[in-house]
Amino acid sequence: MTIAERLVAVRSRIREAARACGRDPSGIHLIAVSKMHPPEAITEAYAAGQRAFGENYAQEFSAKVAALAHLTDVEWHFIGHLQTNKVKLLAGCHTVHSIDSLRLAEALASRNVALRTFVEVNLGGEASKSGCPEALMPTVVDRIRSASMLTFAGLMTMPPPGDRALAAQLFARLEHLARAIRRPGEKVELSMGMSEDLEVAVAHGATQVRIGTAIFGRR
């Protein structure tokens, strides 16, 4: 299958998952995760109508933003672990999904650049995964809310792979945390769901799904 054909299939999965739980598919934003794929793959997806792309590594992110600067309406998302000394590489970024510490929130706030942000919460307890502990999440959220140029968009999580039942539990937990942290009049989005579990994520309120393999194939 071509990238364009895979995009059609993924969009169909999103529509069907949304309708199965009584949601409007237009409320679910598809981020095509292009990490470790060449700019040409992004260009192919762009030609098929995709505009939001996600990258995991700061240097790769910066290089692709520069290489594809002629695509002026691309929406760049950073979704990987971010070291504070690399925040300067995020020029052109629309949204960061992976704020996992107060220190990183401070570093992004100090840039004084407008940025949408998600706080990543490590609900699976995996030492190998990034994300702040659940108990620390409200402190990180409040720091973002107090920053003049940062917008608190919502919460993000990444469950252990291969266990849809556990993914459902963790997605439900993130949905609960989003309701608990929400202030009156505030919208708290949920960034969760990848190629293997997007239907589960949509059923639990995902508003941003991060899909890589199902669009670009294996690296």
C-alpha positions in Angstrom: 0.0 0.0 0.0 1.1 3.6 -0.6 1.2 6.2 2.1 -1.9 7.8 0.6 -3.8 4.5 0.8 -2.7 3.9 4.4 -3.9 7.4 5.3 -7.3 6.6 3.9 -7.4 3.4 6.0 -6.4 5.1 9.2 -8.9 7.9 8.7 -11.6 5.2 8.1 -10.5 3.5 11.4 -10.9 6.8 13.2 -14.3 7.5 11.8 -15.6 4.0 12.6 -14.1 4.1 16.1 -15.7 7.5 16.8 -19.1 6.4 15.5 -19.0 3.2 17.6 -18.9 5.3 20.8 -21.2 8.1 19.6 -18.5 10.7 19.0 -18.0 13.1 16.1 -15.0 12.0 14.1 -14.1 15.7 13.4 -13.2 16.0 17.1 -10.2 13.6 16.7 -7.0 15.1 15.3 -4.7 12.8 13.4 -1.0 13.3 13.9 1.1 11.3 11.4 4.3 10.2 13.2 7.1 10.5 10.7 10.1 9.9 12.9 13.0 8.1 11.2 11.2 8.4 7.8 12.6 10.7 5.1 11.2 14.1 4.2 9.9 12.5 1.0 7.5 10.4 3.0 6.1 13.5 4.7 5.7 15.1 1.3 3.8 12.1 0.0 1.5 12.3 3.1 1.1 16.0 2.6 0.0 15.5 -1.0 -2.7 13.1 0.4 -4.0 15.9 2.5 -2.2 15.3 5.8 -1.0 18.4 7.6 -0.1 17.5 11.2 3.2 15.6 11.7 4.9 14.3 14.8 8.6 13.8 15.5 10.4 12.2 18.4 13.9 13.5 18.2 14.8 17.2 18.5 17.6 17.2 15.9 15.6 15.2 13.4 12.6 17.5 14.1 14.8 20.6 13.4 16.2 19.2 10.2 12.8 18.2 8.8 11.3 21.6 9.6 14.1 23.2 7.7 13.9 20.8 4.7 10.2 21.2 4.4 9.9 24.9 5.1 8.2 25.4 1.7 5.2 23.5 3.1 4.0 26.5 4.9 0.8 25.1 6.4 2.4 22.0 8.0 1.5 21.7 11.7 4.6 20.3 13.6 4.2 18.3 16.8 7.0 17.2 19.0 6.0 13.9 20.8 9.2 12.4 22.1 11.3 12.8 25.3 12.8 16.3 25.2 16.0 17.3 27.0 16.0 20.9 28.4 19.2 21.7 26.5 17.5 20.9 23.2 14.4 23.1 23.5 16.1 25.6 21.2 15.7 23.1 18.4 12.0 23.4 18.4 11.7 26.5 16.2 8.5 26.0 14.1 6.9 23.7 16.6 3.1 24.0 17.0 2.6 21.6 20.0 4.8 19.7 22.4 3.1 16.5 23.7 5.8 15.4 26.1 6.4 17.8 29.0 7.4 15.4 31.7 8.9 17.6 34.4 8.7 20.9 36.1 12.2 21.6 34.8 11.2 21.1 31.2 8.1 23.3 31.7 10.4 26.0 33.0 12.8 25.7 30.1 10.0 26.0 27.5 8.4 28.9 29.4 11.8 30.7 29.3 11.9 30.7 25.5 9.0 33.1 25.5 7.6 31.5 22.3 3.9 30.7 21.8 3.4 26.9 22.2 0.6 24.5 22.8 1.6 21.9 25.4 0.5 18.5 26.8 1.8 17.1 30.1 2.9 13.5 29.6 1.9 11.2 32.5 3.6 7.9 33.1 0.6 5.8 34.1 2.1 2.4 33.2 5.0 2.7 35.7 7.6 1.7 33.1 11.1 2.9 34.0 11.9 3.0 30.3 9.1 5.4 29.5 9.1 9.2 29.9 6.4 11.0 31.7 5.9 12.6 35.1 4.4 10.7 38.0 0.7 11.1 38.4 1.2 12.9 41.7 3.5 15.6 40.1 1.2 16.2 37.1 -0.9 19.0 38.8 2.2 21.0 39.7 3.5 20.8 36.1 0.1 21.8 34.7 -0.1 24.8 37.0 3.4 26.0 35.9 2.3 25.8 32.3 -0.9 27.7 33.1 1.1 30.5 34.7 3.4 30.9 31.7 2.4 33.8 29.4 3.3 32.1 26.1 2.4 28.5 26.9 -1.0 27.1 26.5 -2.0 24.0 28.5 -3.7 21.8 25.9 -4.2 18.6 27.8 -2.6 15.3 29.0 -0.7 12.6 27.1 0.2 9.0 27.9 1.7 6.0 26.3 0.7 2.5 27.6 3.0 -0.5 27.4 2.6 -2.2 23.9 0.7 -5.3 23.2 -1.9 -5.2 25.9 -5.2 -3.6 24.8 -6.9 -4.3 28.1 -4.2 -2.5 30.0 -4.2 0.3 27.5 -8.0 0.7 28.1 -7.4 0.9 31.9 -4.7 3.6 31.4 -6.6 5.6 28.9 -9.6 5.6 31.3 -7.3 6.8 34.0 -6.0 9.6 31.9 -9.6 10.6 31.0 -10.4 10.7 34.7 -7.4 12.9 35.4 -8.3 15.3 32.7 -11.8 15.8 34.2 -10.2 16.3 37.6 -7.7 18.8 36.5 -10.0 20.8 34.2 -10.8 24.3 35.3 -14.3 25.9 34.5 -14.4 26.8 30.9 -11.2 25.0 30.1 -10.8 22.3 27.4 -8.5 19.5 28.4 -7.6 17.3 25.4 -6.2 13.8 25.5 -3.2 12.8 23.4 -3.3 9.0 23.4 -3.6 6.2 20.9 -1.2 4.8 18.3 -1.4 2.3 15.4 -2.3 -0.7 17.5 -4.7 0.8 20.0 -6.3 3.9 18.4 -9.8 2.4 18.7 -9.4 1.9 22.4 -8.1 5.4 22.8 -11.0 7.0 20.9 -13.4 5.0 23.0 -11.9 6.7 26.1 -12.0 10.3 24.7 -8.8 10.7 22.7 -8.7 14.0 20.8 -5.2 13.6 19.4 -4.1 10.2 18.0 -0.4 9.7 17.1 -0.2 7.2 14.2 3.1 6.1 12.7 3.5 2.5 11.5 -0.1 2.3 10.1 0.7 5.3 7.8 4.4 5.1 7.0 5.1 1.4 7.5 7.8 0.0 9.6 11.2 1.8 9.8 
